[in-house]
Amino acid sequence: MNTRMAGIALLLLPVTAHAEGEVRYDKGFVIQDGEAYKLKLGGRVQTRYQLTMADQGDADRENSQHFAIQRARIKASGTVLDPDLSFAFQADFGKGFVTLKDFYVTYKLGDGVELQAGQYKRPYSRHQITSSGDLVMVDRSPTDKALPTGRDIGLQLGTGRHGQALEWELGVFNGTGDGAHFNAAKGSYSNVPEDFLPAVVARTAYNHGKMKGYSEADLEGGPLRAAVGLNVHANLNATNDEDAMVVAGLDVAVKAEGFAFLAEAHRNIDTEFNAFFAQASYVIAQRYEPAVRYSLLKPDEGDEKTQEIAGGFSIYFLKHNAKWQTDFALLGDDDGSADPTTDYQLRSQLQLAF
């Protein structure tokens, strides 16, 4: 009998050891074995309809409409070898292309400071840092395309963004973004730049209350919360004689009892170009959310300007995980000539994130 029980115990040893691992769902499918090994898998898809009605005064353009898989993201993150060593990966399959969005590693140095290296978003502009899945409108303001935002390859130190009262980040990047460019000398595409145009990016922010400052809607509700951030971006142009480009910006976010407000103002100090937007929204019955937004891009001198006046409505089935958003915008473009144009844009998008 003792021999039989010993045999059964030996057979159960691998099962017992394996039982230390855990499989669960926590904002993604999680596989974990102890503190040092954790893998979280998730995804997000956005199916969008867009109608653009061109200004009838512009004979060179026509109305357009289409359906698109605007974003189709697969992501993985977790820890490996050490609880303080983590990684994050994200790829996009939307619009008929496959692109690498993020792949970076983070190491906690201690005292709340982290070292991060790889490809990820530069720490500039709250609106850009916020995931495209957590917006109150279908997509970001037109100001986003005019700013030195987006992903790049580089290295940074900082506290990260984990809901602490004070956060800061300082990084250096290639300065050329994450997109591949054609290298005529090598006859191939690569996102490794021919000229090193390092971008030094710094951001600091203060959060008051339990502020979720990187999710635009106030789906959590509660009393007054606020956040303010300062951003600086400088291209140093280390390998050529071009002048450095410096852009600075301020962002402010406020939430209270379902109301959410976000405003940003940025200035390119060298070209004397300004970008501003403000938006407000209000969550009704934790499901419905009307929103409005105004955007302006304008240099100090001249009559040129680009404006957006937009209104939107969101229906949240499972917060940002399952939602349907629609917005309508007047897009004005005045190049200083006698014939400024105004386009009308309608977008409707269904999102599922897991």
C-alpha positions in Angstrom: 0.0 0.0 0.0 2.8 2.4 0.9 4.5 1.7 -2.4 1.3 2.4 -4.3 0.7 5.7 -2.5 4.3 6.7 -3.1 3.8 6.0 -6.8 0.6 8.1 -7.0 2.4 10.9 -5.1 5.2 10.9 -7.7 2.7 11.1 -10.6 1.0 14.1 -8.9 4.2 16.0 -8.4 4.2 17.6 -11.9 0.5 18.5 -11.6 1.1 20.1 -8.2 4.1 22.1 -9.5 2.1 23.2 -12.6 -0.7 24.3 -10.3 1.4 27.2 -9.1 0.7 28.8 -12.4 -2.5 30.7 -13.1 -4.7 31.5 -16.0 -7.3 34.3 -15.8 -8.8 37.3 -17.5 -7.7 40.8 -16.3 -8.1 43.3 -19.0 -6.6 40.7 -21.2 -5.9 36.9 -21.1 -3.3 36.3 -18.5 -1.0 33.4 -18.0 1.2 33.7 -14.9 3.7 31.5 -13.0 5.0 33.3 -9.9 6.0 36.9 -9.9 8.8 36.7 -12.5 6.8 35.2 -15.4 3.6 36.8 -16.7 2.1 37.0 -20.1 -1.0 39.1 -21.0 -2.6 38.9 -24.4 -5.2 41.3 -25.8 -6.5 42.9 -28.9 -8.6 45.7 -30.3 -10.5 46.3 -33.6 -12.1 49.4 -34.9 -14.5 49.2 -37.8 -15.2 52.7 -39.2 -17.5 54.3 -41.8 -16.4 57.7 -43.1 -18.0 60.2 -45.4 -16.2 63.4 -46.5 -18.2 66.0 -48.4 -15.7 68.3 -50.1 -16.3 72.0 -50.3 -18.3 72.6 -53.5 -16.1 75.6 -54.3 -13.1 73.3 -54.8 -13.5 71.6 -58.2 -10.3 69.6 -57.7 -11.8 67.4 -55.0 -14.8 65.1 -54.8 -16.9 63.6 -52.1 -15.6 60.3 -50.7 -16.9 57.5 -48.5 -15.7 54.1 -47.3 -15.6 51.4 -44.7 -12.3 50.6 -43.1 -10.7 48.5 -40.4 -9.1 51.6 -39.0 -7.1 49.7 -36.4 -6.7 46.0 -35.7 -4.3 45.6 -32.9 -2.8 42.5 -31.3 -0.8 43.1 -28.1 1.2 41.2 -25.6 2.9 42.3 -22.4 4.2 40.9 -19.2 7.3 40.2 -17.0 10.1 37.8 -17.7 13.1 36.5 -15.6 12.5 39.2 -12.9 9.4 40.9 -11.6 11.1 44.3 -12.3 11.8 43.4 -15.9 8.7 43.9 -18.2 8.0 44.1 -21.9 5.2 45.2 -24.2 4.5 44.4 -27.8 1.8 45.7 -30.2 1.2 45.1 -33.9 -1.4 46.6 -36.2 -3.2 44.8 -39.1 -5.5 47.6 -40.0 -6.0 49.3 -43.5 -4.4 46.3 -45.3 -0.9 46.6 -43.8 1.0 45.0 -41.0 3.1 47.4 -38.9 5.0 47.2 -35.6 3.6 49.7 -33.2 5.3 49.0 -29.9 8.1 46.7 -28.7 10.0 47.8 -25.7 11.4 46.6 -22.4 11.1 48.4 -19.0 13.3 47.9 -15.9 12.4 49.3 -12.5 15.5 50.8 -11.1 14.0 51.6 -7.7 12.6 54.6 -5.9 9.9 54.8 -8.5 12.3 55.3 -11.5 12.1 53.2 -14.6 14.4 52.7 -17.6 12.7 52.0 -20.9 14.1 51.2 -24.3 12.7 50.2 -27.7 9.9 51.5 -29.9 7.0 53.3 -28.2 5.2 56.7 -28.0 7.4 59.7 -27.3 6.2 61.2 -24.0 4.6 64.3 -25.6 1.0 65.5 -25.5 -1.7 63.8 -23.3 -4.0 63.5 -26.2 -1.5 61.5 -28.2 -0.3 59.4 -25.2 -3.9 58.4 -24.5 -4.7 55.2 -26.5 -6.8 55.7 -29.6 -9.2 53.2 -28.0 -9.8 55.6 -25.0 -11.0 58.8 -26.8 -14.3 60.6 -26.5 -14.4 61.2 -30.2 -13.9 58.8 -33.1 -10.3 60.0 -33.5 -7.8 62.6 -32.3 -7.9 66.3 -33.1 -6.2 67.6 -36.3 -3.6 69.2 -34.1 -2.1 65.8 -33.4 -0.7 65.5 -36.9 0.9 68.9 -36.7 2.9 68.1 -33.5 6.1 66.0 -33.0 4.0 63.2 -31.5 3.8 59.4 -32.2 6.1 56.5 -31.9 9.9 56.4 -32.3 12.9 54.3 -31.3 14.8 55.4 -28.2 15.6 55.3 -24.5 14.1 57.1 -21.6 14.2 57.5 -17.8 11.2 58.4 -15.7 8.5 57.4 -13.3 6.2 56.0 -15.9 2.4 56.7 -15.8 0.9 54.7 -13.0 -1.5 57.2 -11.4 1.0 58.7 -9.0 0.7 62.4 -8.0 3.8 63.5 -9.8 5.2 61.9 -13.0 8.2 62.8 -15.2 9.9 61.3 -18.2 13.0 62.3 -20.1 14.0 60.5 -23.3 16.2 60.6 -26.4 14.9 59.2 -29.8 15.9 58.9 -33.4 13.6 61.8 -34.2 12.4 60.2 -37.4 9.4 58.3 -36.1 8.5 54.7 -36.5 7.6 54.6 -40.2 9.9 53.0 -42.8 11.6 55.1 -45.4 13.2 54.2 -48.6 17.0 54.2 -48.5 18.1 54.7 -52.1 21.7 53.8 -51.4 20.7 50.4 -50.0 17.6 49.9 -52.1 15.4 48.9 -49.2 13.0 50.3 -46.6 13.9 50.8 -43.0 13.0 52.9 -40.0 16.7 53.2 -39.1 17.6 56.8 -40.1 20.5 57.7 -42.5 21.1 60.9 -40.5 20.9 60.9 -36.8 18.5 63.7 -35.8 18.1 63.0 -32.1 14.9 64.2 -30.5 15.1 65.0 -26.8 11.6 64.8 -25.2 10.7 65.7 -21.7 7.3 65.6 -19.9 6.2 66.2 -16.4 2.6 66.1 -15.0 0.8 66.5 -11.8 -2.4 64.5 -10.9 -4.9 65.6 -8.3 -7.2 63.0 -6.9 -7.6 59.5 -8.3 -7.3 60.9 -11.8 -7.3 58.6 -14.8 -5.5 61.2 -16.9 -5.0 59.0 -20.0 -8.6 57.9 -20.5 -10.6 60.8 -21.8 -14.2 60.0 -20.7 -15.2 60.2 -17.1 -16.6 56.6 -17.0 -15.5 56.1 -13.4 -17.3 59.2 -12.0 -16.6 60.8 -8.7 -15.6 64.2 -7.3 -13.3 66.7 -8.9 -10.1 65.4 -10.3 -7.5 67.2 -12.4 -4.2 66.9 -14.2 -1.8 69.3 -15.8 1.2 68.4 -18.0 4.2 70.2 -19.5 5.9 69.0 -22.6 9.1 69.9 -24.5 10.4 68.4 -27.7 13.7 69.4 -29.3 15.3 68.0 -32.5 19.0 68.5 -32.1 20.1 67.6 -35.7 23.4 66.3 -34.6 24.7 65.2 -38.1 23.7 68.2 -40.3 23.8 72.0 -40.2 20.0 72.6 -39.9 18.7 74.6 -36.9 17.2 72.7 -34.0 13.5 72.6 -33.7 11.9 73.2 -30.3 8.2 72.6 -29.6 6.6 73.2 -26.2 3.1 72.5 -24.9 0.7 72.5 -22.0 -2.2 70.1 -21.4 -4.9 70.3 -18.8 -7.5 67.6 -18.0 -10.5 67.9 -15.6 -13.1 65.3 -14.6 -16.0 65.5 -12.2 -19.2 63.5 -11.8 -19.2 62.3 -15.4 -18.0 65.6 -16.9 -14.6 65.5 -18.7 -12.6 68.4 -20.2 -9.3 68.4 -22.0 -7.4 71.2 -23.6 -3.9 71.5 -25.1 -1.9 74.4 -26.4 1.4 74.0 -28.3 3.9 76.3 -29.9 6.7 75.6 -32.4 9.2 78.2 -31.1 11.3 78.2 -34.3 8.5 78.5 -36.9 6.2 80.5 -34.6 3.3 78.0 -35.3 0.6 77.4 -32.8 -1.8 74.5 -32.2 -4.7 74.5 -29.8 -7.8 72.3 -29.1 -10.3 72.0 -26.3 -13.0 69.3 -25.9 -15.7 68.6 -23.3 -18.0 65.6 -22.8 -20.5 64.3 -20.3 -21.4 60.7 -19.5 -25.2 60.1 -18.9 -26.3 57.0 -17.1 -22.8 55.5 -17.5 -23.7 54.7 -21.1 -24.3 57.7 -23.3 -21.9 60.6 -23.9 -22.3 63.7 -26.0 -19.0 65.6 -26.8 -17.9 68.7 -28.5 -14.4 69.9 -29.7 -12.8 72.9 -31.3 -9.3 72.8 -32.9 -7.2 75.6 -34.3 -3.8 75.6 -36.1 -2.3 78.9 -37.0 1.0 80.7 -37.4 1.7 84.0 -35.7 1.7 85.9 -39.0 -0.5 85.7 -42.0 -4.1 84.6 -42.5 -3.5 80.9 -42.8 -5.4 78.7 -40.4 -7.0 75.3 -40.1 -10.1 74.8 -37.9 -12.2 71.9 -36.7 -15.6 72.3 -35.1 -16.9 68.9 -34.1 -19.7 67.2 -32.2 -19.9 63.5 -31.2 -22.0 60.9 -29.4 -20.8 57.7 -27.9 -22.7 54.7 -26.6 -20.7 52.6 -24.1 -21.8 49.0 -23.9 -18.8 47.8 -21.8 -17.0 51.1 -21.2 -14.1 51.5 -23.7 -14.1 47.7 -24.4 -17.2 47.8 -26.4 -18.5 51.1 -27.7 -20.1 52.8 -30.7 -19.0 56.4 -31.5 -20.2 58.8 -34.1 -19.0 62.4 -34.8 -19.6 65.1 -37.3 -17.1 67.9 -38.1 -16.7 71.1 -40.1 -13.1 71.2 -41.3 -12.1 74.7 -42.4 -8.8 75.3 -44.3 -7.8 78.9 -45.1 -4.4 79.2 -46.9 -4.7 83.0 -47.0 -6.2 83.1 -50.5 -9.6 84.4 -51.4 -11.2 81.0 -51.5 -11.0 79.2 -48.1 -12.6 75.7 -48.0 -14.9 74.0 -45.6 -15.3 70.2 -45.7 -17.9 68.2 -43.8 -16.9 64.9 -42.3 -19.1 62.2 -40.8 -17.5 59.2 -39.0 -19.1 56.3 -37.2 -17.1 53.6 -35.5 -17.6 50.4 -33.6 -14.9 49.2 -31.3 -14.2 45.9 -29.5 -11.2 45.6 -27.2 -10.3 42.7 -25.0 
